[in-house]
Amino acid sequence: MNDRIKAFSKSAIVPLLKVSENGPKQQYQFDIDCFEMKDYNYVNVLKDSDFSQLFDAVANISGPCLYYFTIESDHDADEIISRIQAYKNTPGAKSVPAIKKKFPRTKVLYVGKVKKALWGRLVQHLGYYKVSRTQGLQLFYWTQGTNVKLKMSVLEFEHEMADYMSVLETKLAKELQPIVGKHR
C-alpha cells in the first residue's frame, strides 16, 4: 500500500505544478438575472429558454471546473439566507446547499466544482433538474419576485486535474467564504 500512495502522490505533482505555474486553462464569467425567471421544468432549458445563449457558451467548457456565484445586486446575505430558508421549508422543495449557522456577510453565494459537464450542474443550480434530491441553488424557486442578479465565475482546468478539484474547491471556499455550502 505504501508504494501505491507514493505513486499516486508522485502522479499528482505534475498537474498541480502545471496549475501553479500557468493557472487555470481558461476563465469565464456569466451574468444571471433572476428577475422573472420562467418555469423551464417542462421544456428543454438548454435550447428553449432565456438561458439558451448561456448554455451554448457553457456547453463548450469541457474540462473540470471550479465555479462560484457572486451577488451583483444590492441583496445582502441576511435577505438571501431568509429567502433560501423559506424555500427550503416549503413542502416538496428541492435540495439546497447547507445553510451555515453563522454565515459570513459576503457577496459570494456559493463555491462549487465539476469534473466535467458544467452545463448539467448549471441546470441544477437554476432549479430545472427533475430529481429533487440533487442539491443545487434552486434559483428559480427562491428568487421569484426579486431582482437578484448573480455573476457566475468559472475556472476551467486541463482534464488531468479532474481528481484534484475537491482540494481546490475546499481551498477556494475557505478563501472566498461563501454564504451557503459545506466545504471541509
PyMOL commands that set and color helices and strands:
alter all, ss='L'
color gray80, all
select helices_A, chain A and resi 2-22+52-58+77-88+118-126+139-142+159-176
alter helices_A, ss='H'
color red, helices_A
select strands_A, chain A and resi 26-33+65-71+108-114+149-156
alter strands_A, ss='S'
color yellow, strands_A
deselect
rebuild
show_as cartoon
